[in-house]
Amino acid sequence: MFVKSQVLDEQNFLLHGIDIANYNLVAFKSSQHFRAAFEPIAREIITLDSPGLTTLDFTIFDYKKLKRPLYPLDHFERSPKPKTAQV
């Protein structure tokens, strides 16, 4: 039986005999769940924002019937755009 779950720590890998300490790169399809366990052991975490409905860059959507200003879109300074994954 297959059960979908988030990667919360190294146990998912260890259950399959994979020691991530032996790898230069480990990738997750997750935005937050992995951070508590992996930030302390990662040299770097690179966050990608893939295109589509789950993007965090709301400026890419063509809003047509919004009354401006709209919180939070118009109330914060924009930070640099995250790297976008090429599909």
C-alpha distance (Angstrom), angle and dihedral (degrees) to the residues before:
residue distance angle dihedral
M1 . . .
F2 3.81 . .
V3 3.79 118.7 .
K4 3.80 120.7 -172.9
S5 3.79 114.4 -135.0
Q6 3.78 141.9 156.9
V7 3.78 120.8 -102.7
L8 3.79 103.1 -111.0
D9 3.81 100.3 166.1
E10 3.80 144.3 -15.9
Q11 3.81 93.7 -70.6
N12 3.82 93.4 90.1
F13 3.79 88.6 60.1
L14 3.80 96.8 40.1
L15 3.82 90.9 53.3
H16 3.81 86.4 63.3
G17 3.79 95.6 43.7
I18 3.81 95.2 -102.7
D19 3.80 118.5 138.7
I20 3.80 104.6 -163.6
A21 3.81 90.2 -161.3
N22 3.83 85.5 76.9
Y23 3.83 93.1 60.1
N24 3.79 132.1 79.6
L25 3.81 92.9 -153.7
V26 3.79 133.1 32.3
A27 3.83 119.3 178.4
F28 3.80 130.6 -159.0
K29 3.77 133.1 -172.4
S30 3.78 92.8 -139.7
S31 3.76 136.9 93.4
Q32 3.79 105.2 -152.1
H33 3.79 117.2 -6.3
F34 3.81 96.0 83.3
R35 3.81 97.9 48.9
A36 3.82 101.4 86.3
A37 3.80 92.7 58.0
F38 3.80 101.3 32.4
E39 3.83 106.1 38.8
P40 3.82 92.1 72.3
I41 3.82 92.0 54.1
A42 3.82 101.3 33.6
R43 3.78 121.5 97.6
E44 3.82 87.9 -152.7
I45 3.80 138.4 -7.5
I46 3.79 115.2 -146.0
T47 3.79 114.2 -163.4
L48 3.80 118.3 -155.1
D49 3.78 125.3 -164.8
S50 3.77 108.4 -150.1
P51 3.80 118.9 -155.3
G52 3.79 120.4 -101.9
L53 3.78 140.2 60.7
T54 3.81 94.2 -37.1
T55 3.80 95.3 57.1
L56 3.79 118.6 127.7
D57 3.81 91.5 -145.8
F58 3.80 101.5 88.8
T59 3.81 91.1 177.1
I60 3.81 90.0 79.4
F61 3.80 92.0 68.5
D62 3.80 119.0 90.6
Y63 3.80 101.7 -129.3
K64 3.81 108.6 -165.7
K65 3.81 107.7 172.9
L66 3.78 105.1 37.1
K67 3.76 124.1 130.2
R68 3.80 107.6 -135.5
P69 2.94 137.2 -102.0
L70 3.78 94.5 44.9
Y71 3.77 123.6 -174.4
P72 3.01 123.0 -101.7
L73 3.81 98.7 5.8
D74 3.80 95.7 61.1
H75 3.81 100.2 32.3
F76 3.79 105.5 67.3
E77 3.75 135.9 65.1
R78 3.75 109.3 -111.1
S79 3.79 115.4 -113.0
P80 3.80 120.0 -146.6
K81 3.76 112.0 -68.7
P82 3.81 113.8 -99.5
K83 3.77 119.0 -116.6
T84 3.79 110.4 -85.9
A85 3.78 120.8 -136.9
Q86 3.76 114.7 -124.7
V87 3.79 112.1 -131.6
